[in-house]
């Protein structure tokens, strides 16, 4: 991981404003998540999915039947890389520098997200723990439900500022606050 | 977001997430096929009204190639198949 990218977060300049404490609706930008992009070789999809679910300290976000994002906020890239290397039929690459992880939570979060996402986020359609690739504010990203009123968004770094601004505007009517979470 | 395509992997998604490659009906001729066959494959297309079969790429989703059967007059979608499954099963 290169020092220059982790040293200063891409959204650092957008965190201004008078917001002494988080409101009920809050957007947390995770400062240094570890994100791996993984791809199962043809024929290994089921075995790889099973093996990925057993890796410790990570969450697995589904992208396609043979494609996942492995995300961690606690384990180091080296540890995860070592675990992934033991899985047969899997190719992976670290994407921590290239992706931005944001977490949204609060009672109005579904209404806020409905302005950015065309997918039905009712709990019957998009259950807790589910994740899917989709357009988020017209940017191809990954959305995951981490709780009844909690979601996580992963978007490419170069589009993160735009998505962040859109989410901020969408959350304005609910006084959504935002800040870094470490 | 009028047209909704039901991706076999991602579910119901707006057409903005996809990119359309074009007609899925022409079959690639053998490398040694005649010049006429290759010309027809590369350049000649019908422009039918009604039912069509097309390749769609789910660019902003699972990034898989899909075969979408739809009516280009009414926008009704009849079937969406993963292109790999469609290739395995002939005309899926």
Contacts between the chains, C-beta under 8 A, distances in Angstrom:
chain1	res1	chain2	res2	distance
A	63	B	62	6.5
A	63	B	63	7.5
A	64	B	9	5.8
A	64	B	61	7.7
A	64	B	62	3.5
A	64	B	63	6.0
A	64	B	64	5.7
A	65	B	9	5.8
A	65	B	62	7.2
A	65	B	64	7.6
A	67	B	62	7.2
A	67	B	63	7.2
A	118	B	1	5.7
A	118	B	13	6.9
A	118	B	14	4.5
A	118	B	16	7.7
A	118	B	17	7.9
A	119	B	11	7.2
A	119	B	12	7.7
A	119	B	13	7.1
A	120	B	12	7.6
A	125	B	11	7.9
A	132	B	10	5.8
A	132	B	11	7.5
A	132	B	61	7.6
A	133	B	10	6.8
A	133	B	60	7.1
A	133	B	61	4.9
A	133	B	62	6.1
A	133	B	63	7.7
A	134	B	10	7.2
A	134	B	13	7.1
A	134	B	17	7.0
A	134	B	60	6.8
A	134	B	61	6.3
A	135	B	14	7.5
A	135	B	16	6.4
A	135	B	17	5.3
A	135	B	60	4.7
A	138	B	16	7.5
A	140	B	17	7.7
A	140	B	59	6.8
A	140	B	60	3.8
A	140	B	61	7.7
